[in-house]
Amino acid sequence: FEKFLSTDHVSPDMFVPDPVYVYGAPGSNPQESLIPFLPFKEICLWIKKNTPIRSAFFQPTYIKEFRLLSGRQGFVAEKVDGSMAMYSRKFAVIYLQRFSDIHGGLSYDELSGTVLGRREDYTILRQRYLSLTEVDIERLRFSYPGYDYFLTEASHFLNYPILFENKFFRLYDVH
C-alpha cells in the first residue's frame, strides 16, 4: 500500500501487481503452461530501448502489461482495451473489430461470457493468437499499416527475421 502513496517517480512496472506469471497462475490447469513475468518484462524493456518510439506492435492480446512496460503502441489488449470499450461506443467499434481481426473472426458470443477474465477464455485467445500464420499477419498489416513488429511466444515459429528472443518470447520484424 505504501508504494502507491509515494510521490517519487517510479518505473511503470510498479503498477504491475507483484507479478509471478503473465499467463496462467498457480493452481491452473496442469495442461496449461505458465509464463513467468520476468522474460516478458525483459523483452518489453528491449523493445523500449531498441525500437523507435513511434513503433507499433502486434502483441499477445491475453497479456495486459505490454504498453505499460514497453512504452510502445500495442494492437489490442483484451483486459485493458475491453474495459475501456465499455465507456465509448466509438472506441468499442474499433476495439471489437481489432479483437475479431487478430483472433480470426472470434467474437465475444463464442466465449463464456461478455466479460472476460476466465482462464478458459484467455486460453482460447492464446490459442487463436499462437495460430496466426504469415498470411494472417500480412492481412493484418494490410488492414492496419504501420504495425511492423510481431511479438509472440517462443513456440510460435514464423518466417520473419527475429529481432530478439528469450526462453519464452520472440520478437519478429514483419515489415
N, C-alpha and C positions, 0 to 999 in steps of 0.2 A: 504494500500500500504506500509506503514512504517514497518509493521511486517515482510514483505518479504525482506526488506533491512537489517534487523538486522543480525549480525554475531554471536550473542549469541546462545548457544544451546537452542533449543525449543523442545517441545514434538511433536510427529508426527501429532497429531490432529490439529496442527496449519495449516496444509496444506488442511484440510477439510474446504471447503468454508462456513463459518457461517452457520453451519448445523441447520436445523429445522427438516427435515424429511430424512430418508434414503430410503423411498419408498413413492411415491405419492408426491403431492405438493398442496399447497393451490390452489383452483380453479379446482382441478382434478375432475374426475367423482365422484359424490356423492356415488356411489355404491362401489368404491374402498376404502379400509381402508388406513389411513395414519399411518406410523410407525415412531415415534419420534426417533431422533438420540441418545438421552441420554441412553435409555435402550440398544441400540446396542453397544454404547461405553462401558457401564457397563459390558456387557458380554465379550466383547473383552479384556478389562483390566483384568477380572477374568481369562480368558484363558492365558493371558500373565504371570500372577502371579502364576498360579496353574497347568500349564502343562509343560512338558519337552520342551525345545527349539526346538528339532527335531520333534516335533509332527506335524502331517498333518491332515487337516480338510476338510471334505465336508462342504461347506458353501453356503448360498444363493447366487446364481450366479448373481442376479439382484442388489446386494449391493456391490459397488466397494471398500469400505473402510476396508474390513476385514483384509487383510495383513498389511496394514498401522497401524491399531490400535492394532492388536493382536501380531504382530511380529512373526507370525507363517505361515507355508505353507498352502495356500488355494488351493483347487482343480482347480477351474476355475472361473474367474470373467469376465463377458461379456464385460463390458466397458473397463477395463484396458487391459486384455489379447487380446480382439478382436482388439483393436487399435494397439497393438504390433505385432499381427499376420500379419499385412499388410507389415511389413518390413523384414520378414524372411519366406521363403517358408517352411523350416523345422519346424519352430515354428507353422506356420499356420496349417500344417498337424496335429500336436499334439493338437493344440487348437480346431480345428474343430471336431476331434474325441472325445475329452473330452466334448465339448459342446453337441454333439449328445448323448453321453452315459448318461450324467446326466439329459438330458431333454427327455429321452425316444424316441430317434431317430429323434428328431426335427432337421430340417436344416434351414438355412437362407432363402432358397427358400419358406418356409412356412410362412415367416414373411413379413412385409410390404415393406421391402427394404433391401439392402445389408448393410447399416449402421444403427445400432440401435440407440436408444435414444428416440424413440417414446414411449409414455406411454402405448399404446396398445401392443407393442411388449414385454415390460417388464412385463405387466400383463400376457401374455402367458408364459413367462419364470417362473414367480412366480407360476402360476397355475401348471405348469409341475413339478417344484421343490417340491411344497407342496403336490403333489400327489404321491411322491415316497413312496414305501412300504418297509417293511423289506426285501422282496425278491429282490427288486431293489437294495437296499443298499448292500446286500450280493453279488449280481452280480458285483456291482462297486468295492467292497472290494477285490473280487477275481481278477478282472482285474487290480486293482491299489493297490497292497499291501502296507501297511504302513499307510493308511488313517484310523485311529482308532477312529475318532470323527466325529459326525454329528451335525452341528449347523443348527437350523431351527427356524421357528416362533413357538410361544407357542401353536398355534392352531393345530399344526402338531403332532398328538399323535402316538407314536411308542412304541413297546415293547422292549425297551432297558433301561438300568439304566440311570437316569438323574443325571448329574454331577452338573449342575447349571441351574437356570431359573429365569426369572423375568416376568413381565406382558406381554412382547412382544416376548421374545426369550427363547429357550430351547436348552441346550447342552446335547447330548447323547453320552455315551461311547458305541461304536459299535464293539469293538474288544473282 
